[in-house]
């Protein structure tokens, strides 16, 4: 919404993230098959994820699409080193007879983690946006908007007066930065845990 992209355009803008993920997931798979070791990849991947999320947390209203794409590419590189390798680690930690249970369990917990993470980060974003809007936009201006300024559609955002429009974009990017900062802390915790892999 900050860059004025349509839903389809927003989907296309995550292609750099998917590209980075594809490159490192294929490369790490080939290296693992040649060397037989996988522990370095989640360690490097979570470290790169921390860097990518930290870069994304620096975005502001004037961040270009190219810059945002570069930051997402870095995050994708980290994700590619982690996602499939951790499934492999789970499979190698159990007997062959328990392989199906371990794989499905890993998928289940990944789905639960994704759902909980989305809910928590979405809540953080919503609360932070409301707080930022309240501090940056005068109450008289905010109350005159239908539906409240924290729930503006992209078409309504374009019709705002210039000062309120700029303040809203600042509030939005500040709230989004908080989400990326929290995600970077979680990724840093994952980096520490990845050292415990066999």
Secondary structure, DSSP 8 states (H G I E B T S, - for coil): -TT---HHHHHHHTHHHHHHHHHHHHHHHHHHHHH---HHHHHHHHHHHHHHHHHHTT--TT--HHHHHHHHHHHHHHHHHHHHHHHHHHHHTS-GGGHHHHHHHHHHHHHHHHHHHHHHHHHHHHHHHHHHHHHHS-HHHHHTSTT-GGG--HHHHHTS-HHHHHHHHHHHHHHHHHHHHHHHHHHHHHHHHHTT--
